[in-house]
Amino acid sequence: MSPGLPRRPQLTAAPVLLTLALHGCTTPVRLNAAALSSRSVSEETAEAEENAGVVHPAARSVWIAPIEDRRTDTTLGNVAGRPFALGEVGQWLDHELATITSPVFVLMKVPDSGAKTNLTVRPRLLKTYLSSAGTSKMAVVVIEVRFVSPAAVVHARVYRGQHVSMNWSSSEGEVMNALRDAAAACRTQIRQDIEILLLQTEPPT
């Protein structure tokens, strides 16, 4: 009896599907800075900012410089294994800081040598990241700020904004909401310290 021909190996789509699946898990979902900046704030934040937005006639002038990106890790991280990325982090946070309102001060659009700025704010981004554990997700924004008075007195402080909530589906929408809320926490702390510093100093004459 003659030996039969060797059986050809069965070809399946499993390796291809596995490769595609792994590629899908490792390719970051790119978030859009314009979309991050477009959402209206929560009712609680809106009420607080509305109250803070009644500007006093004697309000001081403040200039916030463009944020300087000092991150050593520019990735955002992942939520439940789904990675995210944001290329325009500075653009997004500049917009967030530009929305600060207060009865104590008004923000200048650009520094004007002819105007008397009561305080210059120089922010530096140290960290922005996402993470998850179990059924929860977390977004963190860490900003260092140098407050410079007209007399060149410098006060420096680091602010950490954090948001923790249930992770429903690792969707772009819920991740962007978490990042917005973390940035808003930093924004509120920075506004409060600007007010304190301005109230402690005399306006330039």
C-alpha positions as CSV (number, residue, x, y, z in Angstrom):
1,M,0.0,0.0,0.0
2,S,1.6,3.3,-1.1
3,P,2.0,6.0,1.5
4,G,-0.5,8.8,1.1
5,L,0.5,12.4,0.4
6,P,1.3,14.6,3.4
7,R,-1.7,16.6,4.6
8,R,-1.5,20.3,3.9
9,P,-1.9,22.5,7.0
10,Q,-5.3,24.1,7.5
11,L,-5.2,27.9,6.9
12,T,-7.5,29.9,9.2
13,A,-8.2,33.6,9.7
14,A,-7.4,33.4,13.4
15,P,-3.8,34.8,13.2
16,V,-5.0,37.7,11.0
17,L,-7.9,38.5,13.3
18,L,-5.6,38.3,16.3
19,T,-3.2,40.7,14.7
20,L,-6.0,43.1,13.9
21,A,-7.4,42.9,17.4
22,L,-4.0,43.6,18.9
23,H,-3.5,46.5,16.5
24,G,-6.8,48.0,17.5
25,C,-5.9,47.7,21.2
26,T,-2.5,49.4,20.8
27,T,-3.4,52.2,18.4
28,P,-4.4,55.2,20.6
29,V,-7.8,56.9,20.1
30,R,-6.9,60.5,19.2
31,L,-9.0,63.0,21.0
32,N,-9.8,66.4,19.5
33,A,-8.8,69.6,21.4
34,A,-11.7,71.6,19.8
35,A,-14.2,69.0,21.0
36,L,-12.7,69.0,24.5
37,S,-13.1,72.8,24.6
38,S,-16.7,72.9,23.3
39,R,-18.7,71.3,26.1
40,S,-20.7,73.5,28.4
41,V,-19.8,73.1,32.1
42,S,-21.8,71.3,34.7
43,E,-24.6,73.1,36.5
44,E,-22.6,73.4,39.7
45,T,-19.6,74.8,37.9
46,A,-21.7,77.1,35.8
47,E,-23.3,78.5,38.9
48,A,-19.9,79.1,40.6
49,E,-18.5,80.7,37.5
50,E,-21.6,82.9,37.0
51,N,-21.2,84.2,40.6
52,A,-17.5,84.7,40.1
53,G,-18.1,86.4,36.7
54,V,-19.7,89.6,38.2
55,V,-16.7,91.9,37.7
56,H,-16.1,94.7,40.2
57,P,-15.4,98.2,38.7
58,A,-12.1,98.2,40.4
59,A,-11.1,94.8,39.1
60,R,-7.3,94.2,38.6
61,S,-5.8,93.1,35.3
62,V,-4.2,89.7,34.9
63,W,-2.4,88.1,31.9
64,I,-2.1,84.3,31.6
65,A,0.9,83.3,29.4
66,P,0.5,80.4,27.0
67,I,1.0,77.1,28.9
68,E,4.5,75.5,28.6
69,D,4.5,71.8,28.1
70,R,7.0,70.3,30.5
71,R,5.8,66.7,30.5
72,T,8.3,63.9,30.3
73,D,5.6,61.5,29.1
74,T,3.4,62.9,26.5
75,T,1.0,59.9,26.2
76,L,-2.4,60.1,27.9
77,G,-2.5,56.5,29.1
78,N,-5.4,54.1,28.8
79,V,-8.8,53.3,30.3
80,A,-9.5,49.5,30.7
81,G,-6.8,48.8,28.1
82,R,-8.0,51.3,25.5
83,P,-5.2,53.9,24.9
84,F,-5.9,57.5,24.2
85,A,-3.9,60.4,22.8
86,L,-4.3,64.2,22.5
87,G,-1.9,66.1,20.3
88,E,-3.1,69.6,21.1
89,V,-2.9,69.5,24.9
90,G,-1.5,73.0,25.2
91,Q,-4.2,74.4,22.9
92,W,-6.9,72.8,25.0
93,L,-5.5,74.0,28.4
94,D,-4.9,77.5,27.1
95,H,-8.6,77.6,26.3
96,E,-9.5,76.3,29.7
97,L,-7.4,78.9,31.5
98,A,-8.8,81.7,29.3
99,T,-12.3,81.0,30.5
100,I,-11.4,81.9,34.1
101,T,-13.8,84.6,35.4
102,S,-13.7,86.5,38.7
103,P,-15.1,89.7,40.3
104,V,-11.6,90.5,41.5
105,F,-9.8,90.6,38.1
106,V,-10.2,90.6,34.4
107,L,-8.0,88.6,31.9
108,M,-6.0,90.5,29.3
109,K,-6.0,89.0,25.8
110,V,-2.4,89.9,25.2
111,P,0.3,91.6,27.3
112,D,0.2,95.3,26.6
113,S,3.2,97.3,27.6
114,G,1.0,100.4,27.9
115,A,-1.3,98.7,30.3
116,K,-0.6,98.1,34.0
117,T,-0.8,94.4,34.6
118,N,-1.3,93.5,38.2
119,L,-0.3,89.9,37.9
120,T,1.3,87.7,35.3
121,V,0.5,84.0,35.4
122,R,3.0,81.6,33.8
123,P,1.6,78.0,33.7
124,R,3.6,74.8,33.0
125,L,2.0,71.5,32.3
126,L,3.7,68.7,34.3
127,K,1.3,65.8,33.8
128,T,-1.9,64.8,32.0
129,Y,-2.9,61.2,32.2
130,L,-5.7,58.6,32.3
131,S,-5.9,55.4,34.2
132,S,-8.5,52.9,35.4
133,A,-8.9,50.3,38.1
134,G,-11.7,47.8,38.3
135,T,-14.9,49.6,37.2
136,S,-13.5,53.1,37.8
137,K,-11.6,55.6,35.6
138,M,-9.5,58.5,36.6
139,A,-8.2,61.6,34.8
140,V,-5.5,63.8,36.2
141,V,-4.1,67.2,35.2
142,V,-1.0,68.6,37.0
143,I,0.0,72.3,36.4
144,E,2.7,74.3,38.0
145,V,2.1,78.0,38.0
146,R,4.5,80.9,38.6
147,F,2.7,84.1,39.7
148,V,4.8,87.2,38.9
149,S,3.9,90.6,40.4
150,P,4.8,94.0,38.9
151,A,7.7,94.1,41.4
152,A,9.0,90.8,40.1
153,V,8.0,88.9,43.2
154,V,7.4,85.3,42.2
155,H,5.0,82.8,43.9
156,A,5.1,79.2,42.6
157,R,2.6,76.5,43.3
158,V,1.6,73.1,41.8
159,Y,-2.0,72.3,41.2
160,R,-3.5,68.8,40.8
161,G,-6.9,68.4,39.3
162,Q,-8.5,64.9,39.5
163,H,-11.7,63.3,38.4
164,V,-12.8,59.7,39.3
165,S,-16.0,58.1,38.1
166,M,-17.5,54.9,36.9
167,N,-16.1,53.6,33.7
168,W,-19.1,52.5,31.6
169,S,-17.6,51.7,28.2
170,S,-14.2,53.5,27.9
171,S,-15.9,55.8,25.3
172,E,-14.3,58.9,23.9
173,G,-17.2,61.0,25.4
174,E,-16.8,59.9,29.0
175,V,-13.0,60.1,28.8
176,M,-13.2,63.7,27.5
177,N,-15.7,64.6,30.3
178,A,-13.2,63.2,32.8
179,L,-10.4,65.3,31.4
180,R,-12.5,68.4,31.3
181,D,-13.5,68.0,35.0
182,A,-9.8,67.4,36.0
183,A,-8.8,70.6,34.2
184,A,-11.7,72.5,35.8
185,A,-10.5,71.5,39.2
186,C,-7.1,73.0,38.4
187,R,-8.8,76.1,37.0
188,T,-10.8,76.7,40.1
189,Q,-7.7,76.4,42.4
190,I,-5.7,78.8,40.2
191,R,-8.5,81.4,40.1
192,Q,-8.8,81.3,43.9
193,D,-5.0,81.9,44.4
194,I,-5.0,84.7,41.8
195,E,-7.7,86.4,43.9
196,I,-5.8,85.9,47.1
197,L,-2.6,87.2,45.7
198,L,-4.3,90.3,44.2
199,L,-6.1,91.1,47.4
200,Q,-2.9,90.9,49.4
201,T,-1.0,93.4,47.1
202,E,-1.6,97.0,46.3
203,P,-2.4,97.8,42.6
204,P,0.5,99.5,40.8
205,T,0.2,103.3,40.5
